[in-house]
């Protein structure tokens, strides 16, 4: 037998719930004429129908996976691309800061001040880490 | 030539900024709405455990055995996976469109250019600031243009899966979980009907039972209202995303601004409904 779709399982659950509600209403309206055995029997049916409806709603929610699997991989793929662009841009910021350190290193070298050169190298190494 | 570059950069910068701001505003509001899922406590497992407990009370069952909620856990994991897909995507849009992503530390560059250590290469301090400003505009224009172009691409690609995921998140909550709450109402009625029929209870005990029944019904109604409000929120997000996807790069800045303003206003109104439900 072919597997139910999430929508079909949900429609069945709605139907079971409606039948259960009708069964319950019948019991509530006629309790005065029902024997104890009949009353228990109808209550048993009422509860069973509700349980089945509940199981079908749960089943339907799980079956949704079949409907959304391609959409989930597609959105995850988009999210990965967004994150990659984000990282690239963060790298741009990092590159700018590194370039700035290189400019300072260059100026230290040009000024021929060893202490400044050492400081600038330290700074550059820190930026690269 | 330099003036032309600056002007072109400034125009590109402004148009990219417009798109980025709208995408950022849209995604920030959408995230605020969609995270209600985490705080509202919508769960199949929770309903299963509570129903199981109600059954045990009805049957006067003191056996503290585990309730079998495996199927409900699976339903929750599917729903959670859909939610995470949507949330992750919106977070990505929000981060990539954030203003701070293209804020560069230009000030040190300006100091370097004006440094006394440059000797004959030294640039006059009054010009070093101008060079830095130009560098900043060009840098931001380039990165903002890149971001704007990339985001338009991602939003268009993300539109169909977002629509599908929101549709099924809504289906699981508004149809399936809400259906389970309707079942809860029926079960409550069975329990309390049996109590009222019980001739060993006094009139006072029966009245207390009826009061308890109405309190339980109110709790279920609040849960259902929350589901209804959440459904409105995510459907509004789906429409907002669709509009963004259709109109980015096509509509005028003014039209998009109006559209996003309306979107934020609508979401805020729905959010107020949430607060009202909580306070009731």
Boltz contact constraints between the chains, C-beta under 6 A:
constraints:
  - contact:
      token1: [A, 10]
      token2: [B, 175]
      max_distance: 6.0
  - contact:
      token1: [A, 13]
      token2: [B, 179]
      max_distance: 6.0
  - contact:
      token1: [A, 24]
      token2: [B, 186]
      max_distance: 6.0
  - contact:
      token1: [A, 50]
      token2: [B, 183]
      max_distance: 6.0
  - contact:
      token1: [A, 50]
      token2: [B, 186]
      max_distance: 6.0
  - contact:
      token1: [A, 53]
      token2: [B, 183]
      max_distance: 6.0
  - contact:
      token1: [A, 54]
      token2: [B, 180]
      max_distance: 6.0
  - contact:
      token1: [A, 54]
      token2: [B, 183]
      max_distance: 6.0
  - contact:
      token1: [A, 57]
      token2: [B, 176]
      max_distance: 6.0
  - contact:
      token1: [A, 57]
      token2: [B, 179]
      max_distance: 6.0
  - contact:
      token1: [A, 57]
      token2: [B, 180]
      max_distance: 6.0
  - contact:
      token1: [A, 58]
      token2: [B, 44]
      max_distance: 6.0
  - contact:
      token1: [A, 58]
      token2: [B, 71]
      max_distance: 6.0
  - contact:
      token1: [A, 58]
      token2: [B, 72]
      max_distance: 6.0
  - contact:
      token1: [A, 58]
      token2: [B, 75]
      max_distance: 6.0
  - contact:
      token1: [A, 60]
      token2: [B, 176]
      max_distance: 6.0
  - contact:
      token1: [A, 61]
      token2: [B, 75]
      max_distance: 6.0
  - contact:
      token1: [A, 61]
      token2: [B, 172]
      max_distance: 6.0
  - contact:
      token1: [A, 61]
      token2: [B, 176]
      max_distance: 6.0
  - contact:
      token1: [A, 62]
      token2: [B, 74]
      max_distance: 6.0
  - contact:
      token1: [A, 62]
      token2: [B, 75]
      max_distance: 6.0
  - contact:
      token1: [A, 62]
      token2: [B, 78]
      max_distance: 6.0
  - contact:
      token1: [A, 64]
      token2: [B, 78]
      max_distance: 6.0
  - contact:
      token1: [A, 64]
      token2: [B, 168]
      max_distance: 6.0
  - contact:
      token1: [A, 64]
      token2: [B, 172]
      max_distance: 6.0
  - contact:
      token1: [A, 65]
      token2: [B, 78]
      max_distance: 6.0
  - contact:
      token1: [A, 67]
      token2: [B, 168]
      max_distance: 6.0
  - contact:
      token1: [A, 68]
      token2: [B, 82]
      max_distance: 6.0
  - contact:
      token1: [A, 68]
      token2: [B, 168]
      max_distance: 6.0
  - contact:
      token1: [A, 71]
      token2: [B, 161]
      max_distance: 6.0
  - contact:
      token1: [A, 71]
      token2: [B, 164]
      max_distance: 6.0
  - contact:
      token1: [A, 71]
      token2: [B, 165]
      max_distance: 6.0
  - contact:
      token1: [A, 72]
      token2: [B, 85]
      max_distance: 6.0
  - contact:
      token1: [A, 74]
      token2: [B, 161]
      max_distance: 6.0
  - contact:
      token1: [A, 75]
      token2: [B, 85]
      max_distance: 6.0
  - contact:
      token1: [A, 75]
      token2: [B, 89]
      max_distance: 6.0
  - contact:
      token1: [A, 75]
      token2: [B, 161]
      max_distance: 6.0
  - contact:
      token1: [A, 78]
      token2: [B, 154]
      max_distance: 6.0
  - contact:
      token1: [A, 78]
      token2: [B, 157]
      max_distance: 6.0
  - contact:
      token1: [A, 78]
      token2: [B, 158]
      max_distance: 6.0
  - contact:
      token1: [A, 79]
      token2: [B, 88]
      max_distance: 6.0
  - contact:
      token1: [A, 79]
      token2: [B, 89]
      max_distance: 6.0
  - contact:
      token1: [A, 79]
      token2: [B, 92]
      max_distance: 6.0
  - contact:
      token1: [A, 82]
      token2: [B, 92]
      max_distance: 6.0
  - contact:
      token1: [A, 82]
      token2: [B, 96]
      max_distance: 6.0
  - contact:
      token1: [A, 82]
      token2: [B, 154]
      max_distance: 6.0
  - contact:
      token1: [A, 83]
      token2: [B, 92]
      max_distance: 6.0
  - contact:
      token1: [A, 85]
      token2: [B, 96]
      max_distance: 6.0
  - contact:
      token1: [A, 85]
      token2: [B, 150]
      max_distance: 6.0
  - contact:
      token1: [A, 86]
      token2: [B, 95]
      max_distance: 6.0
  - contact:
      token1: [A, 86]
      token2: [B, 96]
      max_distance: 6.0
  - contact:
      token1: [A, 89]
      token2: [B, 101]
      max_distance: 6.0
  - contact:
      token1: [A, 89]
      token2: [B, 143]
      max_distance: 6.0
  - contact:
      token1: [A, 92]
      token2: [B, 143]
      max_distance: 6.0
  - contact:
      token1: [A, 96]
      token2: [B, 104]
      max_distance: 6.0
  - contact:
      token1: [A, 97]
      token2: [B, 105]
      max_distance: 6.0
  - contact:
      token1: [A, 100]
      token2: [B, 108]
      max_distance: 6.0
  - contact:
      token1: [A, 100]
      token2: [B, 109]
      max_distance: 6.0
  - contact:
      token1: [A, 103]
      token2: [B, 112]
      max_distance: 6.0
  - contact:
      token1: [A, 104]
      token2: [B, 112]
      max_distance: 6.0
  - contact:
      token1: [A, 107]
      token2: [B, 112]
      max_distance: 6.0
  - contact:
      token1: [A, 107]
      token2: [B, 115]
      max_distance: 6.0
  - contact:
      token1: [A, 107]
      token2: [B, 117]
      max_distance: 6.0
  - contact:
      token1: [A, 107]
      token2: [B, 118]
      max_distance: 6.0
  - contact:
      token1: [A, 111]
      token2: [B, 117]
      max_distance: 6.0
